[in-house]
Amino acid sequence: MDKRKIGSLEVSVVGVGCNNFGGRIDEAHTREVIEAAIDAGVSFFDTADMYADGRSEELIGRFLVGSGHRSDVIIATKFGNLMPGQGQGARPKYVKKAFEASLKRLRTDYIDLYQLHLPDPDVPIAETLGALDELVKAGKVRETGCSNFSARQLREADVAAAQRAGSARFVSVQNEYSLLHRDPEEEGVLAECDREGLAFLPFFPLMSGLLTGKYRKGAPIPEGTRVAKYERYRKLLTDENLDKVEALIAYAESRGHTILELAISWLLAHRVVASVIAGASSAQQVRANVAAAGWPLGTAELEEIDAVLSREAGNATA
């Protein structure tokens, strides 16, 4: 599989988002997904301390690190969101506490990419970066990143890091981005990444399954799916979104591809995107995600796709 850079780290262009581990899928299926990912050439696994209240990290520690693959993979995790019994936030003391807890759950002595899960308005970013810099200089963290940051917040973090000579700086940002969610373009985050050499990691790249073709207009919602189980995901099934999905399916199929191939290859057509971290609940889904990365999209095709989406958006407001 092709690889791209996150700072000094080299990662597979398709990774695994591990938010399902220990929660939506049990231990057996988590192991199945991890093993299938390794077999398919995936080297990037992204989790967070809060996923399944720590169970995601624990299972990665057991089935990935414990199986002898630690040196072959890049493990990213996050801190800052509420973690029951542990705390939350980005104060230096908490950064170190959260880090040590993640290290123990992951069964490792270092973390490749340690990310602030969301901005903490009560803590100056310089203080958080100082704590992260100490972890980097101690050899416990290889690179640092952030998530859910705006372009302005990225600039503030970069300025804060620059004021400390030789200090670690964020090398990546992880925000929601997909064919159906274009905020990083519209709000300048992608442009900021391009200017500053930051890697962009899109989460929810398949819009909770809408961009797999699983949900079709006029068809019943498949049983057992996330959308079937949770109201907050069912809200994604608007007429406009489903019309766009149908149009994207038609576009992809007219060129001999699937909407899944379109969704992942479209993201990778943006040079700042380092890896598409798609969640998976089965080995079959992992293999499909990996295989979907092979459609090279050029400028003309990207413009055609935008035209398809614009036309459907126009029809929805007409």
C-alpha positions as CSV (number, residue, x, y, z in Angstrom):
1,M,0.0,0.0,0.0
2,D,1.1,3.6,-0.7
3,K,2.4,5.6,2.3
4,R,2.4,9.3,3.2
5,K,4.0,11.4,5.9
6,I,2.7,12.7,9.2
7,G,5.7,14.8,10.3
8,S,8.5,12.2,10.6
9,L,6.1,9.3,10.6
10,E,5.3,7.2,7.5
11,V,1.7,5.8,7.4
12,S,-0.4,3.7,5.1
13,V,-2.8,5.9,3.0
14,V,-5.7,3.8,4.5
15,G,-5.7,3.5,8.2
16,V,-8.2,2.1,10.8
17,G,-10.3,4.3,13.0
18,C,-10.6,2.3,16.2
19,N,-13.6,4.0,17.8
20,N,-15.7,0.7,17.3
21,F,-13.2,-1.4,19.3
22,G,-14.6,-2.7,22.5
23,G,-17.9,-0.8,22.1
24,R,-19.8,-1.4,18.9
25,I,-17.8,-4.6,18.2
26,D,-16.7,-7.1,20.8
27,E,-13.2,-8.5,21.4
28,A,-13.4,-11.3,18.8
29,H,-14.4,-8.9,16.0
30,T,-11.8,-6.4,17.1
31,R,-9.1,-9.0,16.8
32,E,-10.5,-9.9,13.4
33,V,-10.4,-6.3,12.2
34,I,-6.8,-5.8,13.5
35,E,-5.5,-9.0,11.9
36,A,-7.2,-8.3,8.6
37,A,-5.7,-4.7,8.6
38,I,-2.2,-6.0,9.2
39,D,-2.6,-8.6,6.5
40,A,-3.8,-5.9,4.0
41,G,-0.8,-3.7,4.7
42,V,-2.4,-1.2,7.0
43,S,0.2,0.4,9.3
44,F,-1.8,3.2,10.9
45,F,-4.3,2.8,13.8
46,D,-6.0,5.8,15.3
47,T,-7.8,5.6,18.6
48,A,-8.5,7.8,21.7
49,D,-8.6,7.2,25.4
50,M,-12.3,7.9,25.6
51,Y,-13.3,5.3,23.0
52,A,-15.3,2.7,24.9
53,D,-14.0,4.2,28.1
54,G,-10.5,2.9,27.4
55,R,-11.4,-0.5,26.0
56,S,-10.3,0.5,22.5
57,E,-6.8,1.2,23.7
58,E,-6.8,-1.9,25.8
59,L,-7.7,-4.2,22.9
60,I,-5.1,-2.5,20.6
61,G,-2.6,-3.2,23.4
62,R,-3.7,-6.8,23.6
63,F,-4.2,-7.8,19.9
64,L,-1.8,-5.4,18.1
65,V,1.1,-4.6,20.5
66,G,0.8,-7.9,22.3
67,S,1.1,-9.9,19.1
68,G,4.5,-8.5,18.2
69,H,3.5,-5.9,15.6
70,R,4.5,-2.8,17.6
71,S,7.5,-1.8,15.5
72,D,5.6,-2.4,12.3
73,V,2.7,0.1,13.0
74,I,2.0,3.7,13.8
75,I,-0.3,4.1,16.8
76,A,-2.2,7.4,17.3
77,T,-4.3,8.2,20.3
78,K,-6.0,11.3,21.7
79,F,-6.6,12.9,25.1
80,G,-8.7,15.8,26.4
81,N,-12.2,14.6,26.1
82,L,-14.0,13.4,29.3
83,M,-12.6,10.1,30.5
84,P,-14.6,8.6,33.4
85,G,-12.6,8.3,36.5
86,Q,-9.7,10.1,35.0
87,G,-10.7,13.7,34.1
88,Q,-10.5,15.8,31.0
89,G,-8.8,18.9,29.5
90,A,-5.4,20.1,28.3
91,R,-3.7,21.4,31.4
92,P,-0.1,20.1,31.6
93,K,-0.6,18.0,34.7
94,Y,-3.6,16.3,33.1
95,V,-1.7,15.8,29.8
96,K,0.9,13.7,31.7
97,K,-1.7,11.8,33.6
98,A,-3.7,10.9,30.5
99,F,-0.6,10.0,28.7
100,E,0.6,7.5,31.3
101,A,-2.9,5.9,31.5
102,S,-3.0,5.5,27.7
103,L,0.6,4.1,27.7
104,K,-0.5,1.4,30.2
105,R,-3.7,0.5,28.3
106,L,-1.7,0.3,25.0
107,R,1.0,-1.9,26.6
108,T,3.7,0.2,25.0
109,D,6.5,2.5,26.2
110,Y,5.9,5.2,23.5
111,I,3.1,6.7,21.4
112,D,3.8,7.6,17.8
113,L,1.2,10.4,17.4
114,Y,-0.3,11.9,20.5
115,Q,-3.2,14.2,19.7
116,L,-5.2,16.8,21.7
117,H,-8.8,15.6,21.0
118,L,-10.4,19.1,21.1
119,P,-9.4,22.6,22.0
120,D,-9.6,23.5,25.7
121,P,-10.7,27.1,26.0
122,D,-9.6,27.3,29.6
123,V,-5.9,26.5,28.9
124,P,-3.5,28.5,26.8
125,I,-2.3,26.3,23.9
126,A,1.3,27.2,24.8
127,E,0.9,25.4,28.1
128,T,-0.4,22.2,26.5
129,L,2.3,22.3,23.9
130,G,4.9,22.7,26.6
131,A,3.7,19.5,28.3
132,L,3.7,17.7,25.0
133,D,7.2,18.9,24.2
134,E,8.4,17.4,27.4
135,L,7.0,14.0,26.3
136,V,8.7,14.3,22.9
137,K,12.0,15.3,24.4
138,A,11.7,12.3,26.9
139,G,11.4,10.0,23.9
140,K,7.8,8.9,24.9
141,V,6.0,10.6,22.0
142,R,7.3,10.8,18.5
143,E,4.9,13.4,17.0
144,T,2.0,15.5,18.3
145,G,-1.2,16.5,16.6
146,C,-4.6,18.0,17.3
147,S,-8.2,17.4,16.4
148,N,-11.3,19.6,15.9
149,F,-9.2,22.7,15.5
150,S,-10.1,25.7,13.3
151,A,-7.7,27.4,11.0
152,R,-7.3,30.2,13.5
153,Q,-6.6,27.8,16.3
154,L,-4.0,26.0,14.2
155,R,-2.2,29.4,13.6
156,E,-2.3,30.2,17.3
157,A,-0.7,26.8,18.1
158,D,2.0,27.3,15.5
159,V,2.8,30.8,16.8
160,A,3.0,29.4,20.4
161,A,5.3,26.6,19.3
162,A,7.6,29.0,17.4
163,Q,8.1,31.1,20.5
164,R,9.9,28.1,22.2
165,A,13.1,27.4,20.3
166,G,13.2,23.7,19.3
167,S,9.8,23.0,20.7
168,A,7.6,20.2,19.4
169,R,4.7,21.5,17.2
170,F,1.5,19.9,15.9
171,V,2.3,18.0,12.7
172,S,-1.3,17.0,12.0
173,V,-4.9,17.9,12.5
174,Q,-7.9,15.5,12.5
175,N,-11.3,17.0,11.5
176,E,-14.4,15.6,9.9
177,Y,-14.1,15.7,6.1
178,S,-15.9,13.7,3.4
179,L,-17.6,14.2,0.1
180,L,-20.7,15.2,2.1
181,H,-19.0,17.3,4.7
182,R,-16.7,20.0,3.2
183,D,-16.2,22.3,6.2
184,P,-12.4,21.9,6.2
185,E,-12.3,23.4,2.7
186,E,-14.8,26.2,3.3
187,E,-13.3,27.2,6.7
188,G,-9.7,27.3,5.5
189,V,-8.3,24.3,7.5
190,L,-7.1,22.5,4.4
191,A,-5.5,25.7,3.1
192,E,-3.8,26.2,6.5
193,C,-2.4,22.7,6.4
194,D,-1.1,23.3,2.9
195,R,0.7,26.5,4.0
196,E,2.2,25.1,7.2
197,G,3.0,21.6,6.0
198,L,0.5,19.9,8.3
199,A,-0.9,16.5,7.6
200,F,-4.7,16.3,7.5
201,L,-6.5,13.2,8.8
202,P,-10.2,13.1,7.9
203,F,-12.5,11.4,10.4
204,F,-16.0,10.1,9.4
205,P,-14.6,9.8,5.8
206,L,-17.6,7.6,4.9
207,M,-20.2,9.8,6.6
208,S,-21.2,7.0,9.0
209,G,-21.8,4.6,6.1
210,L,-23.7,6.9,3.7
211,L,-20.8,6.8,1.3
212,T,-20.6,3.0,1.1
213,G,-23.9,2.7,-0.7
214,K,-25.4,0.9,2.3
215,Y,-28.3,3.4,2.6
216,R,-30.4,4.0,-0.5
217,K,-33.2,6.4,-1.1
218,G,-36.6,4.6,-0.7
219,A,-35.0,1.5,0.8
220,P,-35.3,0.4,4.4
221,I,-32.4,1.0,6.8
222,P,-30.4,-2.2,7.1
223,E,-30.8,-3.8,10.5
224,G,-27.9,-3.7,13.0
225,T,-26.3,-0.7,11.5
226,R,-25.2,2.4,13.4
227,V,-27.8,4.4,11.6
228,A,-30.5,1.9,12.6
229,K,-29.5,1.9,16.2
230,Y,-28.9,5.6,17.0
231,E,-31.1,8.6,16.3
232,R,-28.2,11.0,15.9
233,Y,-27.0,9.0,12.9
234,R,-30.5,8.7,11.4
235,K,-30.5,12.4,11.1
236,L,-27.9,12.1,8.4
237,L,-30.5,10.4,6.1
238,T,-31.9,13.7,4.8
239,D,-33.4,13.8,1.3
240,E,-30.6,16.0,0.1
241,N,-27.9,13.7,1.4
242,L,-29.6,10.6,-0.1
243,D,-30.0,12.4,-3.4
244,K,-26.3,13.2,-3.4
245,V,-25.5,9.6,-2.6
246,E,-27.6,8.4,-5.5
247,A,-25.9,10.9,-7.9
248,L,-22.4,9.8,-6.6
249,I,-23.3,6.2,-7.1
250,A,-24.3,6.8,-10.6
251,Y,-21.1,8.8,-11.3
252,A,-18.9,6.1,-9.9
253,E,-20.7,3.2,-11.6
254,S,-20.6,5.0,-15.0
255,R,-16.8,4.8,-14.6
256,G,-16.6,1.2,-13.4
257,H,-16.2,2.0,-9.7
258,T,-18.1,2.0,-6.5
259,I,-19.1,4.9,-4.3
260,L,-16.8,3.5,-1.6
261,E,-13.9,3.7,-4.1
262,L,-15.0,7.2,-5.0
263,A,-15.2,8.4,-1.3
264,I,-11.8,7.2,-0.3
265,S,-9.9,8.0,-3.5
266,W,-11.5,11.5,-3.5
267,L,-10.0,12.2,-0.1
268,L,-6.6,10.9,-1.2
269,A,-6.7,13.2,-4.2
270,H,-6.1,16.0,-1.8
271,R,-2.4,16.2,-1.2
272,V,-2.6,17.3,2.5
273,V,-4.6,14.1,3.4
274,A,-2.1,11.7,4.9
275,S,-4.4,8.7,5.6
276,V,-8.1,7.9,5.5
277,I,-8.9,6.5,8.9
278,A,-12.1,4.6,8.2
279,G,-13.8,2.6,10.9
280,A,-14.5,-1.1,10.3
281,S,-16.5,-3.7,12.1
282,S,-15.4,-6.7,10.1
283,A,-12.4,-8.0,8.2
284,Q,-14.4,-7.7,5.0
285,Q,-14.9,-4.0,5.6
286,V,-11.2,-3.5,6.2
287,R,-10.3,-5.2,3.0
288,A,-12.9,-3.2,1.1
289,N,-11.5,0.1,2.5
290,V,-8.0,-0.8,1.5
291,A,-9.0,-1.9,-2.0
292,A,-11.0,1.4,-2.5
293,A,-7.8,3.5,-2.5
294,G,-6.8,2.7,-6.0
295,W,-8.7,5.1,-8.2
296,P,-6.4,8.0,-9.2
297,L,-8.6,11.1,-9.6
298,G,-7.4,14.0,-11.7
299,T,-8.4,17.7,-11.7
300,A,-11.0,17.2,-14.4
301,E,-12.7,14.4,-12.4
302,L,-12.6,16.4,-9.2
303,E,-14.4,19.2,-11.0
304,E,-17.0,16.8,-12.4
305,I,-17.7,15.4,-8.9
306,D,-18.1,19.0,-7.5
307,A,-20.5,19.7,-10.4
308,V,-22.6,16.6,-9.5
309,L,-22.8,17.6,-5.9
310,S,-23.6,21.3,-6.7
311,R,-26.4,20.2,-9.0
312,E,-28.0,18.1,-6.3
313,A,-27.6,20.9,-3.8
314,G,-29.3,23.2,-6.3
315,N,-32.2,20.8,-6.8
316,A,-32.7,20.5,-3.0
317,T,-33.1,24.3,-2.7
318,A,-35.2,24.7,-5.8
